Amino acid sequence: DPAADRHLGRALVVGVPAALMSVPLAALVVAWWWLTPLAARRRATRQVDAALLAELPEVVDLFVLAVGSGLTVALAVPAVARHHRGLLGEALTEAARQARLGRRLGDALADLPTTLGERVRPLATVLVSSERYGVALLPALERLAAETRLERRRAAEATARRVPVKLLFPLVLCTLPAFALLTVVPLLAGSLRSLRL
């Protein structure tokens, strides 16, 4: 039947490219489905790390003040937690709560890098060493305070160096074309008009 053959030919002409296009589309959907949670986790990890980098010098300075005024680690942890709101403050509040419930404070503080990340390991190490072994706390905290301030400053300088690169895209796509439209195009139009006269 010629009508059936034409119908089959049209179905093949439309169906084969659609089937071929569905394979890359399906691959894109699967890649998006797999990569989106991974990218979200990485973004969340970077945000937590940046927040900790910003908070850490203040928390270490609060510990320096608390220990310098005569508090032990067991008393300094809840005092610092009361005066600092943020990720570290919440983690220190939880460590103090666990210590009140009977867990050793050193064990609760040793878990800080597990919950917050490697950024807090130096602080946790200093506090745990003092709490468990009686290591002198104030000199270690002062050294750590200087290091964390320097690290935060380096991170801020690195962020400032990335700003021109981030501004390049809007500059090239928005500002330069607008400048050309407002200045160069009227000059060219006026020149062309004067040449025709």
Rosetta blueprint (number, residue, H / E / L):
1 D L
2 P H
3 A H
4 A H
5 D H
6 R H
7 H H
8 L H
9 G H
10 R H
11 A H
12 L H
13 V H
14 V H
15 G H
16 V H
17 P H
18 A H
19 A H
20 L H
21 M H
22 S H
23 V H
24 P H
25 L H
26 A H
27 A H
28 L H
29 V H
30 V H
31 A H
32 W H
33 W H
34 W H
35 L H
36 T H
37 P H
38 L H
39 A H
40 A H
41 R H
42 R H
43 R H
44 A H
45 T H
46 R H
47 Q H
48 V H
49 D H
50 A H
51 A H
52 L H
53 L H
54 A H
55 E H
56 L H
57 P H
58 E H
59 V H
60 V H
61 D H
62 L H
63 F H
64 V H
65 L H
66 A H
67 V H
68 G H
69 S L
70 G L
71 L L
72 T L
73 V H
74 A H
75 L H
76 A H
77 V H
78 P H
79 A H
80 V H
81 A H
82 R H
83 H H
84 H L
85 R L
86 G L
87 L H
88 L H
89 G H
90 E H
91 A H
92 L H
93 T H
94 E H
95 A H
96 A H
97 R H
98 Q H
99 A H
100 R H
101 L L
102 G L
103 R L
104 R L
105 L H
106 G H
107 D H
108 A H
109 L H
110 A H
111 D L
112 L H
113 P H
114 T H
115 T H
116 L H
117 G L
118 E H
119 R H
120 V H
121 R H
122 P H
123 L H
124 A H
125 T H
126 V H
127 L H
128 V H
129 S H
130 S H
131 E H
132 R H
133 Y H
134 G L
135 V L
136 A L
137 L H
138 L H
139 P H
140 A H
141 L H
142 E H
143 R H
144 L H
145 A H
146 A H
147 E H
148 T H
149 R H
150 L H
151 E H
152 R H
153 R H
154 R H
155 A H
156 A H
157 E H
158 A H
159 T H
160 A H
161 R H
162 R H
163 V H
164 P H
165 V H
166 K H
167 L H
168 L H
169 F H
170 P H
171 L H
172 V H
173 L H
174 C H
175 T H
176 L H
177 P H
178 A H
179 F H
180 A H
181 L H
182 L H
183 T H
184 V H
185 V H
186 P H
187 L H
188 L H
189 A H
190 G H
191 S H
192 L H
193 R H
194 S H
195 L H
196 R H
197 L L
